[in-house]
């Protein structure tokens, strides 16, 4: 009899334990998973680790507000290790295995291009927070970084007007973003009357470290009696030895100004900025931007990261804008369903950190101000030029095959609608 009672008791305990485990599992599943797809190792870790931390900070902040749709946000962090095919593999893992509702990630365009077919095949959502070359619009991607008309072209315009530049060095890392951007810039410069012999183009691999000869070539190119500037699309940790070599060879901003699109406060924090004073960067945000929203963001960042020396930068702001737009879109849609969220987000507005309000456009780009900043001794930027909010263009007005294309995922339901043939060239939604 006692044995039966014991068995009955043990069985009850087992059932209770099972129910507890089941309940725990259900509770654990009752979260909204957010994918974080940034390189934490390899050549791009210098830039991307900060964006991983930014997403985690924003998730923590949102959870303090009560989460989203009554659920807590749960980050799922992976490391694609600056390995471009691995970005695609990790994206598939995040969507199929981890069941994330959204992914914040990538830095380079080559990593985004690797992710693109997977995110479209599995109908996921990617927020891409870094300046890029344009020539793309996907239903599944939101481009919160700058298109060429929001960074590269305004930078060239500034140097032409203010710097009276006549000769141009287009120096970049050898991958899709610099090559396409420089193709656009070359066409733009020649349309402005610049001769081909006054344009020097140079590409180096990721992680390139020997800049002595290249900087010497730049100096030689700039000694032809015409004002010369460098437009830099050099990316990742190659920026550190490049700028050091500029300092070593005493290439001053007065002689040959450099305007960079991939150098921000994070990269400069590892350099002696004194030899670089006066060189330029074109972004849509600087840490030194004067606004109440920016002061609050910086304070939150330093408190979160527990390091008063850590800086903020442009892709962090783009991540901030994208994350908050996604939260608003989910709230508006009442669901994390991809199709409903991608429809709900268009037209939404989010205050940026420079004092304006960014809007999500039907082409999945946002409105952004264009800022030109001069490097200061402390590694910060002094804003020397700013514009009103500029709508991002998915397709360049200066390339054949692109200038007739329009992206509109709401009315046209197409990312590459030809305005002359009145046809969608592909990737249209049904």
C-alpha positions as CSV (number, residue, x, y, z in Angstrom):
1,X,0.0,0.0,0.0
2,X,2.8,2.3,1.0
3,X,4.6,1.5,-2.3
4,X,1.5,2.4,-4.2
5,X,1.2,5.7,-2.3
6,X,4.9,6.5,-2.9
7,X,4.5,5.7,-6.6
8,X,1.5,7.8,-6.8
9,X,3.3,10.7,-5.0
10,X,6.4,10.4,-7.3
11,X,4.1,10.3,-10.3
12,X,2.4,13.5,-9.2
13,X,5.7,15.1,-8.6
14,X,6.8,14.1,-12.1
15,X,3.6,15.5,-13.7
16,X,4.1,18.7,-11.7
17,X,7.7,18.9,-12.8
18,X,6.7,18.3,-16.4
19,X,4.0,21.0,-16.2
20,X,6.6,23.4,-14.7
21,X,9.0,22.6,-17.5
22,X,6.3,23.0,-20.1
23,X,5.2,26.2,-18.5
24,X,8.8,27.5,-18.4
25,X,9.3,26.6,-22.1
26,X,6.1,28.4,-23.0
27,X,7.2,31.4,-21.0
28,X,10.6,31.3,-22.6
29,X,9.0,31.2,-26.0
30,X,6.8,34.1,-25.2
31,X,9.3,36.7,-26.3
32,X,9.9,38.5,-29.6
33,X,13.4,37.5,-30.8
34,X,15.6,40.2,-32.4
35,X,18.5,39.1,-34.5
36,X,21.9,40.9,-34.2
37,X,24.1,40.2,-37.2
38,X,27.3,42.1,-36.7
39,X,31.0,41.0,-37.0
40,X,32.5,40.7,-33.6
41,X,35.8,39.4,-35.0
42,X,37.9,39.9,-38.1
43,X,38.6,43.1,-40.0
44,X,35.2,44.7,-39.5
45,X,35.0,44.1,-35.7
46,X,36.5,47.6,-35.1
47,X,33.3,49.1,-36.5
48,X,30.6,46.5,-36.0
49,X,31.0,45.5,-32.3
50,X,29.7,49.0,-31.4
51,X,26.5,48.4,-33.4
52,X,26.0,45.1,-31.6
53,X,26.2,46.9,-28.3
54,X,23.9,49.6,-29.6
55,X,21.1,47.1,-30.5
56,X,21.5,45.5,-27.1
57,X,21.1,48.9,-25.4
58,X,18.0,49.7,-27.4
59,X,16.5,46.3,-26.6
60,X,17.2,46.8,-22.9
61,X,15.6,50.2,-23.0
62,X,12.5,48.9,-24.8
63,X,12.1,46.1,-22.3
64,X,12.2,48.7,-19.5
65,X,9.3,50.4,-21.2
66,X,7.3,47.1,-21.1
67,X,8.6,45.4,-24.2
68,X,6.5,45.2,-27.3
69,X,3.0,43.8,-27.7
70,X,3.1,42.7,-24.1
71,X,6.2,40.6,-24.7
72,X,9.9,41.1,-23.8
73,X,12.4,41.5,-26.6
74,X,15.1,38.8,-26.7
75,X,18.3,39.4,-28.5
76,X,19.9,36.6,-30.5
77,X,23.5,37.6,-31.2
78,X,25.7,35.9,-33.8
79,X,29.2,36.6,-35.1
80,X,29.6,36.3,-38.9
81,X,33.3,37.1,-38.3
82,X,33.8,39.5,-41.3
83,X,33.2,36.4,-43.5
84,X,30.8,37.4,-46.2
85,X,29.3,33.9,-47.0
86,X,28.9,33.3,-43.3
87,X,26.6,36.3,-43.1
88,X,24.1,34.4,-45.4
89,X,24.5,31.3,-43.3
90,X,23.9,33.1,-40.0
91,X,20.9,34.9,-41.5
92,X,19.3,31.6,-42.4
93,X,20.1,30.3,-38.8
94,X,18.5,33.4,-37.3
95,X,15.2,33.1,-39.3
96,X,14.8,29.4,-39.6
97,X,16.2,28.1,-36.3
98,X,16.1,31.0,-33.9
99,X,12.8,32.4,-35.3
100,X,13.7,36.1,-35.1
101,X,11.2,38.7,-36.1
102,X,13.7,41.2,-37.4
103,X,17.5,41.4,-38.0
104,X,19.6,44.5,-37.3
105,X,23.0,43.9,-39.0
106,X,25.7,44.2,-41.6
107,X,28.1,47.0,-42.2
108,X,29.7,46.4,-45.6
109,X,27.6,46.2,-48.8
110,X,29.2,42.8,-49.6
111,X,27.8,41.4,-46.4
112,X,24.4,42.9,-47.2
113,X,24.5,41.5,-50.7
114,X,25.3,38.1,-49.2
115,X,22.3,38.3,-46.9
116,X,19.9,39.7,-49.5
117,X,18.8,36.5,-51.3
118,X,18.3,34.7,-47.9
119,X,16.3,37.5,-46.3
120,X,14.1,37.7,-49.4
121,X,13.7,33.9,-49.7
122,X,12.6,33.5,-46.1
123,X,10.7,36.8,-46.1
124,X,12.5,38.3,-43.2
125,X,13.3,41.9,-42.3
126,X,16.7,43.5,-42.3
127,X,17.6,47.0,-41.1
128,X,20.8,48.1,-42.7
129,X,22.4,51.1,-40.8
130,X,25.4,52.1,-42.9
131,X,26.0,54.3,-45.9
132,X,25.8,52.3,-49.1
133,X,26.1,52.6,-52.9
134,X,22.4,52.6,-53.8
135,X,21.4,50.6,-56.8
136,X,19.1,48.5,-54.7
137,X,15.7,48.4,-53.1
138,X,14.3,45.3,-51.5
139,X,10.9,44.7,-49.9
140,X,12.7,43.0,-47.1
141,X,15.4,45.6,-46.4
142,X,15.2,49.1,-44.8
143,X,18.2,51.3,-45.6
144,X,18.6,53.7,-42.7
145,X,22.2,54.6,-43.7
146,X,22.9,57.1,-46.4
147,X,22.4,56.6,-50.1
148,X,25.0,58.3,-52.4
149,X,22.8,61.4,-52.8
150,X,22.8,61.8,-49.0
151,X,26.6,61.6,-48.5
152,X,29.0,61.1,-51.5
153,X,27.6,63.6,-53.9
154,X,27.0,66.4,-51.4
155,X,30.6,65.8,-50.2
156,X,31.9,66.3,-53.7
157,X,29.7,69.4,-54.1
158,X,31.2,70.8,-50.9
159,X,34.8,70.3,-52.1
160,X,34.1,71.7,-55.5
161,X,32.4,74.9,-54.1
162,X,34.3,75.5,-50.9
163,X,37.6,73.9,-51.6
164,X,37.8,74.8,-55.4
165,X,39.0,71.2,-56.0
166,X,39.9,70.3,-59.6
167,X,41.6,66.9,-59.3
168,X,40.2,63.9,-57.5
169,X,41.5,60.7,-55.9
170,X,38.8,58.1,-55.4
171,X,40.4,55.7,-52.9
172,X,38.4,52.7,-51.7
173,X,38.4,49.2,-50.3
174,X,38.0,46.7,-53.1
175,X,34.3,45.6,-52.8
176,X,30.9,46.6,-54.1
177,X,30.3,49.8,-52.1
178,X,33.4,51.7,-53.1
179,X,33.4,50.5,-56.7
180,X,29.8,51.4,-57.3
181,X,30.0,54.7,-55.4
182,X,33.1,55.7,-57.3
183,X,31.4,54.7,-60.6
184,X,28.6,57.1,-59.7
185,X,31.1,59.8,-58.6
186,X,33.2,59.5,-61.7
187,X,30.1,59.9,-63.9
188,X,29.0,62.9,-61.7
189,X,32.4,64.5,-61.8
190,X,32.7,64.2,-65.6
191,X,29.2,65.6,-66.0
192,X,30.5,68.6,-64.0
193,X,33.3,69.0,-66.6
194,X,36.1,67.2,-64.8
195,X,38.5,65.5,-67.3
196,X,39.2,61.8,-67.0
197,X,42.9,62.4,-66.5
198,X,42.0,64.5,-63.4
199,X,40.5,61.5,-61.7
200,X,42.7,58.8,-60.0
201,X,41.0,55.6,-58.8
202,X,42.7,53.2,-56.4
203,X,41.4,50.1,-54.6
204,X,43.0,48.0,-51.8
205,X,41.9,44.8,-50.1
206,X,40.1,44.7,-46.7
207,X,42.6,45.1,-43.9
208,X,45.3,46.7,-46.1
209,X,48.1,48.0,-44.0
210,X,51.0,49.2,-46.4
211,X,50.0,52.7,-47.5
212,X,53.4,54.2,-48.0
213,X,53.5,53.9,-51.8
214,X,49.8,54.8,-52.3
215,X,50.1,58.0,-50.2
216,X,53.2,58.9,-52.2
217,X,51.2,58.4,-55.4
218,X,48.5,60.6,-54.0
219,X,51.0,63.3,-53.2
220,X,52.5,63.1,-56.7
221,X,49.0,63.2,-58.3
222,X,48.3,66.3,-56.2
223,X,51.4,68.1,-57.3
224,X,50.2,69.0,-60.9
225,X,49.2,72.5,-60.0
226,X,45.5,71.8,-59.6
227,X,43.8,71.7,-56.2
228,X,43.4,68.0,-55.3
229,X,41.3,66.1,-52.8
230,X,40.9,62.5,-51.8
231,X,37.4,61.0,-51.6
232,X,37.8,57.9,-49.3
233,X,35.6,54.9,-49.3
234,X,38.3,52.9,-47.4
235,X,36.6,50.7,-44.8
236,X,37.2,48.9,-41.6
237,X,40.5,48.6,-39.8
238,X,42.5,49.8,-42.9
239,X,41.6,53.3,-42.0
240,X,44.0,53.4,-39.1
241,X,47.2,52.8,-41.1
242,X,45.9,54.9,-43.9
243,X,45.5,58.0,-41.7
244,X,48.7,57.3,-39.9
245,X,50.6,57.3,-43.2
246,X,48.9,60.6,-44.2
247,X,50.3,62.0,-40.9
248,X,53.8,60.4,-41.5
249,X,54.0,61.9,-45.0
250,X,52.6,65.2,-43.7
251,X,49.6,65.3,-46.1
252,X,47.8,68.2,-44.5
253,X,44.2,69.1,-45.1
254,X,45.4,72.4,-46.5
255,X,47.4,70.7,-49.2
256,X,45.2,67.7,-50.1
257,X,42.0,67.4,-48.0
258,X,40.6,63.9,-47.5
259,X,36.9,63.5,-47.2
260,X,35.9,60.1,-45.8
261,X,32.6,58.2,-45.7
262,X,33.7,55.4,-43.4
263,X,35.7,57.2,-40.8
264,X,33.8,58.3,-37.7
265,X,34.4,58.9,-34.1
266,X,35.0,55.2,-33.3
267,X,37.9,54.9,-35.8
268,X,39.5,58.2,-34.8
269,X,39.4,57.2,-31.1
270,X,42.3,54.8,-31.9
271,X,44.5,57.5,-33.6
272,X,46.5,60.6,-32.8
273,X,44.1,63.1,-34.4
274,X,46.5,66.0,-34.4
275,X,48.1,65.4,-37.9
276,X,44.5,64.8,-39.3
277,X,43.0,68.1,-38.1
278,X,41.1,69.8,-41.0
279,X,40.5,66.6,-42.9
280,X,36.8,65.9,-43.5
281,X,34.1,63.3,-43.1
282,X,30.6,63.3,-44.6
283,X,28.0,61.7,-42.4
284,X,24.4,62.4,-41.3
285,X,25.3,62.5,-37.6
286,X,28.2,63.5,-35.5
287,X,28.7,63.0,-31.8
288,X,29.2,66.7,-31.5
289,X,25.7,67.4,-32.9
290,X,23.9,69.9,-30.7
291,X,20.5,68.6,-29.7
292,X,18.7,67.6,-26.6
293,X,18.0,64.1,-28.1
294,X,21.7,63.6,-28.8
295,X,22.8,64.6,-25.3
296,X,20.3,62.1,-23.9
297,X,21.5,59.4,-26.3
298,X,25.2,59.9,-25.4
299,X,24.4,59.8,-21.7
300,X,22.5,56.6,-22.1
301,X,25.2,55.1,-24.2
302,X,28.0,55.9,-21.7
303,X,25.9,54.6,-18.8
304,X,25.1,51.4,-20.7
305,X,28.6,50.7,-21.9
306,X,30.2,51.8,-18.6
307,X,33.0,53.6,-20.3
308,X,33.0,57.4,-20.3
309,X,35.6,57.4,-23.2
310,X,33.4,55.5,-25.6
311,X,32.1,57.6,-28.5
312,X,28.9,57.6,-30.6
313,X,28.8,57.6,-34.4
314,X,26.6,57.8,-37.5
315,X,25.7,54.1,-37.9
316,X,24.7,54.1,-34.3
317,X,22.2,56.8,-35.0
318,X,20.9,54.9,-38.1
319,X,20.5,51.9,-35.9
320,X,18.6,54.0,-33.3
321,X,16.3,55.4,-36.0
322,X,15.7,51.9,-37.6
323,X,15.0,50.2,-34.2
324,X,12.5,52.8,-33.1
325,X,10.8,52.8,-36.5
326,X,10.5,49.0,-36.3
327,X,9.0,49.2,-32.8
328,X,6.4,51.8,-34.0
329,X,5.6,49.7,-37.1
330,X,5.0,46.6,-34.9
331,X,2.8,48.6,-32.6
332,X,0.9,50.0,-35.6
333,X,0.5,46.6,-37.2
334,X,-0.3,44.8,-33.9
335,X,1.9,42.0,-35.0
336,X,5.5,41.1,-36.0
337,X,4.3,39.6,-39.3
338,X,6.8,40.6,-42.0
339,X,4.2,41.7,-44.6
340,X,2.1,43.7,-42.2
341,X,5.2,45.4,-40.6
342,X,6.8,46.3,-43.9
343,X,3.5,47.9,-45.0
344,X,3.0,49.7,-41.7
345,X,6.4,51.2,-41.5
346,X,6.3,53.4,-44.6
347,X,5.4,57.0,-43.7
348,X,6.4,56.6,-40.1
349,X,8.5,59.3,-38.5
350,X,11.2,59.1,-35.9
351,X,13.1,62.0,-34.3
352,X,16.8,61.7,-35.3
353,X,19.7,62.8,-33.0
354,X,20.5,66.0,-34.9
355,X,17.3,67.8,-34.1
356,X,15.2,66.8,-37.1
357,X,12.6,64.1,-37.8
358,X,13.4,61.2,-40.2
359,X,10.7,59.6,-42.3
360,X,10.5,56.2,-43.9
361,X,9.9,56.5,-47.6
362,X,8.1,54.1,-50.0
363,X,11.5,53.1,-51.4
364,X,12.6,51.9,-47.9
365,X,15.1,54.7,-47.5
366,X,14.8,57.5,-45.0
367,X,15.2,61.3,-45.0
368,X,18.5,62.5,-43.5
369,X,20.4,65.7,-43.2
370,X,23.9,65.7,-44.8
371,X,26.7,66.9,-42.5
372,X,30.3,67.7,-43.5
373,X,32.6,67.7,-40.5
374,X,36.3,68.7,-39.9
375,X,38.4,66.5,-37.7
376,X,39.4,68.2,-34.5
377,X,42.4,67.4,-32.2
378,X,40.1,65.5,-29.8
379,X,38.9,63.2,-32.5
380,X,35.5,64.9,-32.8
381,X,34.1,66.7,-35.8
382,X,33.3,70.3,-36.2
383,X,30.3,70.6,-38.5
384,X,31.2,73.0,-41.4
385,X,28.2,72.3,-43.6
386,X,24.7,70.9,-43.1
387,X,21.6,70.5,-45.3
388,X,17.9,70.2,-44.7
389,X,16.5,66.6,-44.7
390,X,17.3,64.9,-48.0
391,X,15.2,61.9,-49.2
392,X,17.3,58.9,-50.0
393,X,17.4,57.7,-53.6
394,X,17.6,54.0,-54.3
395,X,18.8,54.5,-57.9
396,X,21.4,56.9,-59.1
397,X,20.5,59.7,-61.5
398,X,24.0,59.5,-63.0
399,X,24.2,55.9,-64.2
400,X,22.7,54.5,-67.4
401,X,20.2,51.8,-66.6
402,X,19.5,53.4,-63.2
403,X,18.3,57.0,-63.8
404,X,15.0,55.8,-65.2
405,X,14.2,53.5,-62.3
406,X,11.9,54.2,-59.4
407,X,11.3,52.3,-56.2
408,X,7.9,52.3,-54.5
409,X,6.8,49.4,-52.3
410,X,3.4,50.9,-51.5
411,X,1.9,52.2,-54.8
412,X,4.0,50.5,-57.5
413,X,4.9,47.5,-55.2
414,X,8.2,47.3,-57.0
415,X,11.8,48.2,-56.2
416,X,12.9,48.9,-59.7
417,X,10.1,50.3,-61.8
418,X,11.1,51.6,-65.2
419,X,9.4,55.0,-65.7
420,X,9.9,54.8,-69.4
421,X,8.7,51.3,-70.2
422,X,6.2,51.4,-67.3
423,X,7.4,47.9,-66.2
424,X,8.7,46.4,-63.0
425,X,12.1,44.8,-63.8
426,X,11.7,42.2,-61.1
427,X,11.4,41.7,-57.4
428,X,7.9,43.0,-57.3
429,X,5.4,42.1,-54.6
430,X,2.2,40.3,-55.5
